[in-house]
Amino acid sequence: MTISRATQLTLEGKVVNPPFEENVSNETVGVTNPDLMEKGVDSRRTSSSSSSSSDDSDSAIAANADDPWAIVELVDDSEKWADMTTKARIIRVLINFAKIITALGLLYFFICSLSLLSSAFRLIAGKTAGELFQQSELMQNPVVGLMIGILVTVLVQSSSTSTSIVVSMVAADIITVHMAIPIIMGANVGTSVTNTIVSFTQIANRNEFRRAFAGATVHDMFNWLAVIVLFTIEVVSYSIFGLGYLEWLSGEIVKGVNSSSGAGEVTLLNAIIDPFVDKIIQLDSQVLEGWAANDSRYDNASLIKQCGENITDPVPCDGEFLFENTGLEDWAVGLILLFMSLFMLCGCLVGLVKILNSMMKGHIANIIKRVINAKIPYVPWLTGYLAMIVGAVITFLVQSSSVFTSTLTPLVGIGVISIERVYPLTLGSNIGTTTTALIAALAAPPEKLQDTLQISLVHLFFNVTGILLYYPIPFMRFPIPMAKFLGNETAKYRWFAIIYLVGMFFLFPGIVLGLSVAGTIPLLCVGIPFLLLLIAIAIIKTLQRRKPSWLPKKMRNWKWLPLACRSLEPYDRQFAKCACCNKFRPTAEGNIPSSASSISGDSSENETKEAS
């Protein structure tokens, strides 16, 4: 009776999975003969073959729904072009043209909002950033230099700005190349905060947020892993040989360089957005450099251009702007600008995502997605390297890795670009952003060109070495599974994304910086046990997955630990008591597939297989 009912359901278009059918047969009918059960299953499959073939597309869509990381396949339910009247065709063309123009306009204002956001952070914490750079004695400690690089870049929202300041300080003999290397590493980490913030605009849709957050944090994971390895190598090699790896490599290349060839800066992006941004705010970049150089002339100077009334030489303004001579303090203007830029950023991204969702469907969408995520025929392993070149060229043209990676984030969220494809694009962006420091180095005085060029090459070789570590060998592409793990966690507990953002970019660097300032002994007393704990967890986790028999029976899983040490569920219950945080908790009727819990629970194993 059960078998015929399953056949009936199948013929009606309700496909029943074979494993489910077998379980029903065993439990309900009580069939114990495997041959009879096998025949029953075969007969059901034969009788449902015609209906299964008609439902292939539905099955494919269901399979994609079960995999939150799959490229989204949207069904085009609109009227076919061949069936449309002339009037309907004209209307569709006009609507699509309007959508494209609107999307380009939103993209323009989104890029402008990133520039305004950077200016806001500079106004709020610009002097603090300059004062951090003044601490030459503290920066003798490489850990302090690393944390200062992270914090300063987060505060000014631009690795180009922080690395250019470092190059200027090397040219002015304020710091040495050796002291500047950890700051350059920290700047690489700090710049990835922008696209992590951008991913929050898709927090309303759980699966989109899962993908967008993973697409943003794959940049974070690469930068942190590269810093962990190369910073350790740099410190150890310097203590043994008196010269770090990056310092030696860049020094060998610039030997014999003693004259400036001169170079002009590529300002394609600035030429496009400056007409709008300059109507709102204009900053005097020389003031920030003066604070970093401890120039007494800039002690009481404002970062906002004063239109001929600055403390130093008169600075001409490029026309009137909104915050000209308001009488407000820099931090007050920065706060107002921060809210304005965030409002503009969120509004543009929400509108852009909605327009892209309406356009990314049907045949055209499938072509676009296949082109972006396609592999080169016969040599598919070259595809990633081609993506790196594309990312590097685009970043070089716009002179901002934050703009490029932040533009990719919503595309990953809506499922147009896969995590595996955005990873090499991000790595290429890391290469492209090093051109800013190279340009700044070429503008140095001839007698200091060798040092400034060396520190700019350190930035380049840091990213190139990181790519050689974490891309050519598929097994070593750890940032991808790590980012997917973070995406799964944020899908289940959306408040975790805020904890991650504050912890990784503000709290952790601040604590390490404080311990470093306190002295080497406090830093070692806290840092060594923490590192040993992380190493032990990594070893146990690897053995649990690969060789569980090598572990005691009790340690083959984490159930021996208290729940609060192995799950975020207890913290989620505490957040549930807070009304303002309750909306970040998962709901029973979310837009996440019902199988998501099992996927996320087995994420580590699946992600390891994907990475290898």
C-alpha positions in Angstrom: 0.0 0.0 0.0 2.8 2.4 0.8 4.6 1.6 -2.5 1.5 2.4 -4.5 0.9 5.6 -2.6 4.5 6.7 -3.3 4.0 5.9 -7.0 0.8 7.9 -7.0 2.6 10.9 -5.4 5.3 10.6 -7.9 2.9 10.6 -10.9 1.2 13.7 -9.4 4.5 15.5 -9.6 5.5 15.1 -5.9 8.8 13.5 -6.2 9.7 11.4 -3.1 13.4 10.9 -2.4 14.5 7.2 -2.7 16.0 7.1 0.8 12.8 8.4 2.3 10.8 5.8 0.4 13.1 3.0 1.7 12.7 4.1 5.2 8.9 4.2 4.8 8.9 0.7 3.4 11.0 -0.7 6.2 9.1 1.0 9.1 5.6 1.0 7.8 5.2 -2.1 5.7 7.8 -4.1 7.5 9.6 -5.4 4.4 12.7 -7.4 5.5 13.6 -9.1 2.2 16.2 -6.9 0.5 15.5 -8.4 -2.9 11.8 -7.6 -2.6 12.6 -4.1 -1.3 15.0 -3.6 -4.2 12.4 -4.6 -6.8 9.9 -2.3 -5.2 12.3 0.6 -5.4 13.2 -0.2 -9.0 9.5 -0.4 -10.0 8.8 2.9 -8.4 11.7 4.5 -10.1 10.6 3.1 -13.5 7.1 4.2 -13.1 8.2 7.7 -12.2 10.8 8.1 -14.9 8.5 10.1 -17.2 7.5 12.6 -14.5 11.1 12.8 -13.2 12.4 13.9 -16.6 9.8 16.7 -16.7 10.9 17.9 -13.3 14.6 18.0 -14.0 14.8 21.8 -13.7 12.8 21.8 -10.5 15.1 19.2 -9.0 18.2 21.3 -10.0 16.7 24.3 -8.4 15.9 22.3 -5.3 19.5 21.0 -5.2 20.8 24.6 -5.4 18.4 25.6 -2.6 19.9 22.9 -0.4 23.4 24.3 -1.1 23.6 27.9 0.2 27.0 28.4 -1.6 25.8 27.3 -5.0 25.4 30.0 -7.8 21.8 31.0 -7.6 19.6 29.9 -10.6 16.6 32.2 -11.0 13.8 31.1 -13.2 12.7 33.6 -15.9 8.9 33.8 -15.6 8.6 36.8 -17.9 7.0 36.7 -21.3 9.3 35.4 -24.1 10.6 38.0 -26.6 9.1 36.1 -29.6 5.6 36.2 -28.0 5.6 39.9 -27.3 4.0 42.6 -29.3 6.1 45.6 -30.7 4.7 47.9 -28.0 5.6 45.4 -25.3 9.2 45.0 -26.7 9.7 48.7 -26.7 8.5 49.0 -23.1 10.8 46.2 -22.0 13.8 47.8 -23.7 13.1 51.1 -22.1 12.6 49.5 -18.6 15.9 47.6 -18.9 17.7 50.7 -20.1 16.3 52.7 -17.2 17.4 49.9 -14.8 20.9 50.0 -16.2 21.1 53.8 -15.9 19.8 53.6 -12.4 22.2 50.9 -11.4 25.1 52.9 -12.8 23.9 56.0 -10.9 23.6 54.0 -7.6 27.0 52.5 -8.2 28.5 56.1 -8.6 26.9 57.4 -5.4 27.9 54.2 -3.6 31.6 54.9 -4.6 31.1 58.5 -3.5 29.7 57.3 -0.1 32.9 55.2 0.4 35.0 58.4 -0.2 32.8 60.3 2.2 33.0 57.5 4.8 36.8 57.6 4.6 36.8 61.4 5.1 34.5 61.0 8.1 36.8 58.6 9.8 39.8 60.8 9.1 38.0 63.8 10.7 37.0 61.8 13.7 40.3 60.1 14.3 42.8 61.8 12.0 44.9 63.4 14.7 44.9 60.2 16.7 46.3 58.4 13.7 49.0 61.0 13.3 49.9 60.8 17.0 50.1 57.0 16.8 52.7 57.3 14.0 54.7 59.7 16.1 55.6 57.0 18.6 58.9 56.0 17.1 60.2 54.4 20.3 57.1 52.2 20.6 57.4 51.1 17.0 60.8 49.5 17.7 58.5 46.7 18.9 57.2 45.0 15.7 54.0 43.8 17.4 53.2 47.5 18.2 53.9 48.5 14.6 51.6 45.7 13.3 48.7 46.8 15.6 49.3 50.5 14.8 49.1 49.7 11.1 45.7 47.9 11.6 44.2 50.6 13.8 45.3 53.5 11.8 44.1 52.0 8.5 40.7 51.1 10.1 40.5 54.7 11.4 41.3 56.4 8.1 39.5 53.7 6.1 42.3 53.6 3.5 45.4 51.5 3.2 46.6 53.8 0.5 46.6 56.7 2.9 48.4 54.8 5.7 51.0 53.3 3.4 51.6 56.7 1.8 52.1 58.2 5.2 54.6 55.4 6.1 56.5 56.0 2.9 56.6 59.8 3.7 57.9 59.0 7.2 60.6 56.8 5.8 61.6 59.6 3.4 61.8 62.0 6.3 64.0 59.7 8.4 61.3 59.5 11.1 61.2 55.7 11.0 63.5 53.1 9.3 62.5 50.5 6.7 62.7 47.8 9.4 60.2 49.6 11.6 57.9 50.3 8.7 57.5 46.7 7.6 55.0 45.6 10.4 53.0 48.8 9.8 52.6 47.9 6.1 51.4 44.4 7.2 48.9 45.9 9.5 47.6 48.2 6.8 46.9 45.2 4.7 44.6 43.8 7.4 42.9 47.1 8.3 41.8 47.8 4.7 39.5 44.8 4.6 37.2 46.3 7.2 35.3 48.3 4.5 33.8 45.4 2.6 33.0 43.7 5.8 30.9 46.7 6.8 29.3 46.7 3.3 28.1 43.1 3.8 25.8 44.3 6.6 23.5 45.9 4.1 22.3 42.4 3.1 21.6 41.3 6.7 17.8 41.1 6.0 18.1 38.0 3.8 19.9 35.2 5.6 21.3 33.4 2.7 22.4 36.6 1.0 24.0 37.7 4.2 25.7 34.3 4.5 27.3 34.6 1.1 28.0 38.4 1.3 29.7 38.1 4.7 31.8 35.1 3.5 32.7 37.0 0.3 33.9 40.0 2.5 35.7 38.0 5.1 37.7 35.8 2.6 39.7 39.0 2.2 40.1 39.2 6.0 41.2 35.6 6.4 43.8 35.8 3.6 45.3 39.0 5.2 45.4 37.5 8.7 46.9 34.2 7.6 49.5 36.0 5.5 50.4 38.2 8.5 50.6 35.3 10.9 53.1 33.5 8.7 55.2 36.4 7.2 55.3 38.4 10.4 56.6 35.3 12.3 59.2 34.7 9.5 60.2 38.4 9.6 60.7 38.5 13.3 62.6 35.2 13.6 64.8 35.8 10.6 65.7 39.3 11.9 66.6 37.9 15.4 68.8 35.2 13.8 70.4 36.9 10.8 69.8 40.6 11.6 67.7 41.0 8.5 64.1 40.0 7.8 62.9 38.1 4.7 60.9 41.0 3.2 63.6 43.5 4.2 66.3 41.4 2.5 64.3 40.7 -0.7 63.3 44.3 -1.3 66.7 45.6 -0.4 68.4 43.3 -3.0 66.1 44.6 -5.7 66.6 48.3 -5.0 70.4 48.1 -4.7 72.0 50.8 -7.0 68.8 52.9 -7.2 69.9 56.5 -6.3 67.9 58.8 -8.6 64.3 59.6 -9.1 62.7 58.9 -12.4 59.5 60.8 -11.6 56.0 59.5 -12.0 52.4 60.8 -12.2 49.6 59.4 -10.2 46.7 57.6 -11.8 43.6 59.4 -10.6 40.8 57.9 -12.8 38.5 57.3 -9.9 39.1 60.7 -8.3 38.4 62.5 -11.5 35.0 60.9 -11.6 33.8 61.2 -8.0 35.6 64.5 -7.0 33.0 66.8 -8.6 30.4 65.4 -6.2 32.5 64.8 -3.1 34.2 68.2 -3.2 30.8 69.8 -3.0 30.4 68.2 0.4 33.8 68.1 2.1 37.4 68.9 1.2 40.3 67.8 3.4 43.9 69.1 3.6 46.0 65.9 3.4 49.1 67.9 4.3 47.8 68.4 7.8 47.6 64.6 8.5 51.1 64.2 7.2 52.2 67.1 9.4 50.7 65.5 12.5 52.5 62.2 11.6 55.8 64.1 11.2 55.3 65.9 14.5 55.4 69.3 12.8 54.5 72.0 15.3 53.0 74.2 12.6 50.1 71.7 12.4 49.4 71.3 16.1 46.1 73.2 16.0 45.3 72.9 12.3 42.0 71.6 11.0 41.8 68.8 8.5 39.1 70.7 6.7 40.4 73.1 4.1 40.1 76.7 5.3 40.2 78.4 1.9 43.2 80.6 2.5 42.8 80.8 6.3 44.8 77.7 7.2 47.5 78.0 9.9 50.2 77.1 7.3 50.4 78.3 3.7 47.0 79.3 2.3 45.2 76.3 0.7 42.9 77.2 -2.2 39.5 75.5 -2.1 38.0 74.0 -5.3 34.9 76.1 -5.0 32.4 76.2 -2.1 31.5 73.0 -0.2 28.8 72.1 2.3 31.0 72.0 5.4 33.1 75.1 4.6 33.7 77.4 7.6 30.9 75.9 9.7 32.6 76.7 13.0 32.2 73.1 14.1 35.1 71.0 15.4 36.5 68.3 13.1 35.0 65.5 15.1 31.6 67.0 15.0 31.7 67.4 11.2 33.1 63.9 11.1 30.1 62.4 13.0 27.6 64.3 10.8 29.5 63.1 7.7 29.6 59.5 9.0 25.8 59.3 9.3 25.3 60.9 5.9 27.8 58.5 4.2 26.4 55.4 5.9 22.8 56.4 5.0 23.9 57.0 1.4 26.0 53.7 1.3 23.1 51.6 2.7 20.5 53.2 0.5 22.6 52.8 -2.7 23.5 49.2 -1.9 19.9 48.2 -1.1 18.7 49.8 -4.3 21.5 48.3 -6.3 20.9 44.8 -5.0 17.2 45.1 -5.8 17.9 46.2 -9.3 20.5 43.5 -9.8 18.1 40.9 -8.5 15.4 42.0 -11.0 17.9 41.9 -13.9 19.8 38.8 -12.8 17.2 36.3 -13.9 16.6 34.1 -16.9 18.8 33.5 -19.9 20.8 36.8 -19.7 21.6 36.2 -16.1 22.8 32.7 -16.7 25.1 33.9 -19.5 26.6 36.6 -17.2 27.1 34.1 -14.4 28.7 31.5 -16.6 31.1 34.1 -18.0 32.2 35.4 -14.6 32.4 31.9 -13.0 33.6 30.1 -16.2 36.9 28.2 -16.5 39.4 28.5 -19.4 39.0 25.4 -21.6 41.8 22.9 -21.5 43.7 25.0 -18.9 41.1 25.6 -16.1 43.9 26.2 -13.5 44.8 29.4 -15.3 41.3 30.9 -14.7 42.2 32.1 -11.2 45.4 33.8 -12.3 43.5 35.6 -15.0 41.0 36.8 -12.3 43.9 38.0 -10.3 45.1 40.1 -13.3 41.7 41.5 -13.8 41.4 42.4 -10.1 44.9 44.0 -10.1 44.2 46.1 -13.2 40.8 47.4 -12.0 42.2 48.3 -8.6 45.1 50.1 -10.2 42.7 52.1 -12.4 40.4 53.1 -9.5 43.3 53.3 -7.0 41.3 51.8 -4.3 41.0 48.1 -3.3 38.2 48.9 -0.9 36.0 50.2 -3.7 36.6 47.2 -5.9 36.1 44.5 -3.2 33.1 46.4 -1.7 31.5 46.4 -5.2 32.0 42.6 -5.4 30.4 41.9 -2.0 26.8 42.5 -2.9 27.3 40.5 -6.2 28.5 37.5 -4.0 25.5 38.0 -1.8 22.9 37.7 -4.5 24.7 34.6 -5.9 26.1 36.0 -9.1 29.8 35.4 -8.2 31.0 32.4 -6.2 33.3 32.5 -3.2 35.8 30.5 -5.2 35.9 33.2 -8.0 35.9 36.2 -5.7 38.9 34.9 -3.8 41.4 35.4 -6.7 39.8 38.7 -7.7 40.4 39.9 -4.1 44.0 38.7 -4.2 44.5 40.6 -7.5 43.1 43.7 -5.8 45.7 43.3 -3.0 48.4 43.5 -5.7 46.8 46.5 -7.5 46.6 48.6 -4.3 50.4 48.4 -3.9 50.8 50.8 -6.8 49.8 53.7 -4.6 52.8 53.2 -2.3 55.1 52.8 -5.4 53.8 56.1 -6.8 54.4 57.8 -3.5 57.9 56.3 -3.3 58.8 57.7 -6.7 57.9 61.2 -5.6 60.5 61.1 -2.8 63.8 63.1 -3.0 66.5 61.4 -5.0 68.7 60.7 -1.9 65.8 58.9 -0.2 64.4 57.1 -3.2 66.1 53.8 -2.3 64.5 53.6 1.1 61.0 54.7 0.0 61.1 52.3 -3.0 62.2 49.5 -0.7 59.3 49.9 1.7 56.8 50.1 -1.2 58.2 46.9 -2.6 57.8 45.3 0.8 54.0 45.9 0.4 54.1 44.3 -3.0 56.2 41.2 -1.9 54.1 40.7 1.2 51.0 40.2 -1.0 52.8 38.2 -3.7 54.3 35.8 -1.0 50.9 35.5 0.6 49.4 34.5 -2.8 52.2 31.9 -3.3 51.4 30.4 0.1 47.6 30.4 -0.1 46.5 30.0 -3.7 48.6 27.8 -6.1 48.0 24.6 -4.1 44.2 24.0 -3.8 44.7 22.4 -0.4 46.3 25.5 0.9 43.3 27.8 0.1 42.4 28.0 3.7 40.7 31.4 3.5 37.8 29.9 1.5 36.6 27.3 4.1 37.3 29.8 6.9 35.2 32.4 5.3 32.4 29.9 4.7 32.5 28.9 8.3 32.1 32.6 9.3 29.2 32.9 6.8 27.5 29.9 8.3 27.8 31.2 11.8 26.5 34.6 10.8 23.5 33.0 9.1 22.6 31.2 12.3 23.5 34.0 14.7 23.5 37.4 12.9 24.7 39.3 16.0 28.0 37.3 15.6 28.9 39.4 12.6 28.9 42.6 14.8 31.0 40.8 17.4 33.4 39.7 14.7 33.7 43.2 13.2 34.4 44.9 16.6 36.6 42.1 17.9 38.9 41.6 14.9 39.4 45.2 13.9 39.1 47.2 17.1 39.2 45.1 20.3 41.9 42.5 19.5 44.4 45.0 18.0 43.7 47.4 20.9 44.3 44.8 23.6 47.5 43.6 21.9 48.7 47.2 21.5 48.0 47.8 25.2 49.9 44.7 26.3 52.8 45.6 24.0 53.0 49.1 25.4 53.0 47.6 28.9 56.1 45.6 28.0 57.4 42.4 26.5 56.7 40.3 29.6 52.9 41.0 29.9 52.6 40.4 26.2 54.4 37.1 26.4 52.5 36.0 29.5 49.1 36.5 27.7 50.1 35.8 24.1 52.0 32.5 24.6 49.2 30.6 26.4 46.7 32.0 23.9 48.8 30.8 20.9 49.4 27.4 22.5 45.6 27.0 23.1 44.9 27.8 19.4 47.6 25.3 18.3 46.1 22.6 20.5 42.6 23.2 19.2 43.8 23.1 15.6 45.7 19.8 16.3 42.8 18.1 18.1 40.3 19.3 15.4 42.6 17.9 12.6 42.9 14.6 14.4 39.2 14.3 15.0 38.6 14.7 11.3 41.6 12.7 9.9 42.7 10.2 12.6 40.1 10.0 15.4 41.5 6.6 16.5 44.7 8.4 17.7 42.7 10.3 20.3 41.2 9.1 23.5 37.5 8.1 23.1 36.3 11.1 25.1 38.2 13.6 22.9 36.9 12.4 19.6 34.3 15.1 19.8 33.8 18.3 21.8 30.9 17.2 24.0 33.2 16.9 27.0 33.5 20.7 27.0 30.8 22.9 28.6 28.2 24.1 26.1 29.4 27.7 26.4 32.9 26.7 25.2 31.8 24.9 22.1 28.6 26.6 20.9 27.2 30.1 20.5 23.7 28.9 21.5 24.0 30.0 25.2 25.1 33.4 24.1 22.2 33.5 21.6 19.7 32.9 24.4 21.2 35.8 26.3 20.9 38.0 23.3 17.3 36.9 23.0 16.5 38.6 26.3 17.5 41.9 24.6 14.7 43.3 22.5 16.9 45.3 20.2 19.1 42.2 19.5 16.2 39.8 19.1 15.8 40.6 15.4 19.3 39.2 14.7 18.3 35.8 16.0 17.3 33.0 13.6 13.6 32.5 13.1 11.7 29.3 12.3 10.4 30.9 9.1 13.6 32.4 7.8 14.6 32.4 4.2 17.1 29.7 4.8 16.5 26.1 3.7 15.4 23.7 6.4 18.6 21.7 5.8 20.8 24.6 6.6 21.5 23.5 10.1 22.9 20.2 8.9 24.9 21.9 6.3 26.4 24.4 8.7 27.0 21.6 11.2 29.0 19.6 8.7 30.6 22.8 7.2 34.1 22.0 8.3 34.2 18.6 6.6 32.5 19.8 3.4 34.7 22.9 3.2 37.9 20.9 3.6 36.8 18.7 0.7 36.0 21.7 -1.4 39.3 23.4 -0.6 41.3 20.2 -1.6 
